[in-house]
Amino acid sequence: ASFDVPGGQKSSSPGALRRSYEEEVGYLERRDGTSWTIKEGFVPAMRVPGRFYVDKALETLVFDELRAYSQSAGYGGFLPAVKQIANVAALPGIVKASIGLPDIHSGYGFAIGNVAAFDVGDPEAVVSPGGVGFDINCGVRVLRTNLTEKDVTEKREELAQSLFDHIPVGVGSKGVIPTSESNLDAALEMGMDWSLREGYAWVEDKAHCEEYGRMLQADPSKVSRRAKKRGLPQMGTLGAGNHYAEIQVVDEVADVGAARKMGISEVGQVVVMIHSGSRGLGHQVATDALLNMERAMEKEKIHTNDRQLACARIHSKEGQDYLAAMAAAANYAWVNRSSMTFLARQTFAKIFHTTPDDLDMHVVYDVSHNIAKLEEHLVDGTLKTLLVHRKGATRAFPPHHPLIPVDYQLTGQPVLVGGTMGTCSYILSGTPKGMDQTFGSTCHGAGRASSRNKTRRTLAFQDVLDNLERKGISIRVASPKLVMEEAPEAYKDVNHVVDTCHDAGISNKVVKLRPIAVIKG
């Protein structure tokens, strides 16, 4: 049967291996107003269906990408996000569905915005570094303050400059937190417990952090010397790319009760958002694992549709070594964000001549966007232990879940969704429907709409700065090139992304945040 698809064409029956756009679309079926199913057969050997969440505007981007791929006749070297979702659905041990969230876009192996869970009880089930990404535990942290926009308006430029001076930014930036090799090993093993021991974190910070800021299976001995060498000078640094520290103000409150639980009481309240990851150390851990797993796949005779989906059996030596090294890199990222929290608190205390405590600079929450974790979920009515890969996706557990802090037991886990440079960000909360439909996962940000190269070619540096100036946003950036790459025009509209998740019921809107100062690498 045929049906209407974006672009006005009708689907037709599947054809040969290299199919036309119309034939490809025949495998995609609308489930409801916010989601589509990718039927088995879209790519070879799918074990479960795919599913992706989009509204009308985002849907056009997804289908345009598929059309461009269909017309490329195999040239161009990229796979559209829907193909990547389907390729993941063909991996051994996957359960329920391979899921794409509204900010989905092409990535390495897995699409960015892809969630997939693998049954730990299945000896064939795999772990794939492509399902975590190169920036392991890239994530977001929000600190609240008791300041209002009125309090900071005259000090905005001074605050932006002071944050830029305090927090090392940029590609090759080096940290101001003193570290030795033995300290680095301790940080990799202990995560935020190391930050606490060294005086860079408050005791309460840990409770408001996913995994309490420490993955216990971390083993620093599984992290290569090269990875440690890259990580040693970068502790407490922001990095480049889409990472940032922003001073934001509360623009709208959608759920007053949930916002109050987070210590957010009024429109105009000032918060700080820090978005960073595991820097060169995490990148090296992923690179090392991919090489090891390519060898493991030959040995174990594991076949995938895409060589970027290098993987190993969860219980194999290669699988366990990667999970131990990934956990260590995740701990490093939490230490990183804790160190920058310390520096941000010092900045505000200095500018306002008081203490961070008096400014109520508590952590609202800290979430991971790139991680694989052992979790318990219902699959066909049976409780199973799954290895949930979230790449460019945020855990979003519902109210009463045992793994979220006592403060949020009645409202659900806070979900921090970073916008793009100069656009709004959001705090959401997890829902029971999300737990059932997406393994307790939701979006992580806006998601790229065009490549970095294309954005650099089409946008002028000064135009981007002038646009931010008109919005009343102070900016400090280490590299002018990055201003163009990370301009809002390069990304999907975060409002569409968040609205889709809200309308689908996989997370609820709590607070909308607007930036007034941006610090970037």
Summary of the structure (lengths in Angstrom):
residues: 521
radius of gyration: 22.0
end to end distance: 51.2
largest distance: 70.1
contacts: 1988
relative contact order: 0.16
helix: 39%
strand: 24%
